[in-house]
């Protein structure tokens, strides 16, 4: 079963490896959520650098998983 471009939230980059900017509202929502959580973490966890870095690692991994599952297959171009 092949996927269509309508199923992708993030296109593959034209040059290099990875994903470009979102092409659907769901992708923009995921990106905005990532940024909001990053900023909120800076204000809510200001005194615990280890806790803050752990929080950033978790939300970055979650956003990367969204890109992996909802983006085009990344590849070297």
C-alpha positions in Angstrom: 0.0 0.0 0.0 1.7 3.2 -1.1 1.3 6.5 0.7 0.3 9.7 -1.1 1.8 13.1 -0.4 -1.5 14.0 1.4 -0.5 11.6 4.2 2.8 13.4 4.8 3.0 16.3 7.2 6.7 16.9 6.5 8.4 16.7 3.1 11.9 15.3 2.6 14.5 17.9 2.2 15.6 18.7 -1.4 19.3 18.6 -0.4 20.7 16.6 2.5 19.0 14.2 4.9 15.9 14.9 7.0 12.7 16.9 6.7 11.8 20.4 5.6 9.1 22.7 7.0 5.6 21.3 7.5 3.2 21.2 4.6 0.0 20.6 6.5 -1.7 22.2 9.4 -1.1 19.1 11.5 2.7 19.5 10.9 2.6 23.2 11.8 0.6 22.2 15.0 3.3 19.6 15.9 6.1 22.1 15.3 4.3 24.8 17.3 3.6 22.4 20.2 7.3 21.5 20.3 8.3 25.1 20.5 5.7 25.9 23.2 6.8 23.0 25.3 10.4 24.0 24.9 9.7 27.6 26.1 7.4 26.4 28.9 10.1 24.0 30.1 12.5 26.9 30.3 10.2 28.8 32.6 8.8 25.8 34.6 12.2 24.1 35.2 14.7 27.0 35.6 16.6 25.6 38.5 17.1 22.0 37.5 19.4 21.9 34.5 19.5 18.1 34.5 15.7 17.9 34.7 15.4 20.6 32.0 17.8 18.8 29.6 16.0 15.5 30.2 12.7 17.2 29.4 14.1 18.7 26.2 15.5 15.3 25.2 12.0 13.7 25.7 10.1 16.3 23.7 12.8 16.3 20.9 12.6 12.5 20.7 8.8 12.8 20.5 8.9 15.4 17.7 11.5 13.3 15.8 9.1 10.3 16.1 6.3 12.4 14.6 8.6 13.5 11.8 9.7 9.9 11.2 6.1 8.5 11.1 4.3 11.4 9.4 7.0 12.6 7.0 8.3 11.4 3.7 11.0 8.9 3.8 14.3 10.8 4.5 17.2 10.0 2.3 20.5 11.5 1.1 19.9 13.7 -1.9 
